[in-house]
């Protein structure tokens, strides 16, 4: 007797779509291959989503929550000192920048009408959070804004290097010293 299939949730589909984006870019979000990966039918997909665009939108929402909302919440919960939060944030994002193919794929697809607005909203939210940290550290508003944008640009540069030329970034203890130098520069 065959085992009954577990009903997949929209979240399961969105997560699988995110994984597909990380592996093959936005073009890899296709119903049949994702259904096969999940051991599901196309009918399961249509139970949750009207079309591929709806799946892409759900995947983008999941990415935004996991890679921005959750990260900020974890940093906020871990420390009260804004300088410590900044260090924890950079340690967290540079730690998984080495493996964040999803973010690289979404940045590469930022000209897509579904992806572009989400990537921009996420970038603005992240920059605003950084600006808030620099303001809380004591930098004047204009300087906090400049440093927030600079910090985000630094993150994006590290993300690109980690994804495209990982051998250029230090590893192990040298990575800690590298992060320390970034923090020292940003806070000086």
Secondary structure, DSSP 4 states (H G I P E B T S, - for coil): -PPPPPPPPHHHHHHHHHHHHHHH-GGG--HHHHHHHHT--HHHHHHH-SSHHHHHHHHHHHHHIIIIIHHHHHHHHH-SSHHHHHHHHHHHHHHHHTT-HHHHHHHHTTTSTTHHHHHHHHHHHHHHHHHHHHHHHT--HHHHHHHHHHHHHHHHHHHHHHHH-GGGS--HHHHHHHHHHHHHHHH-
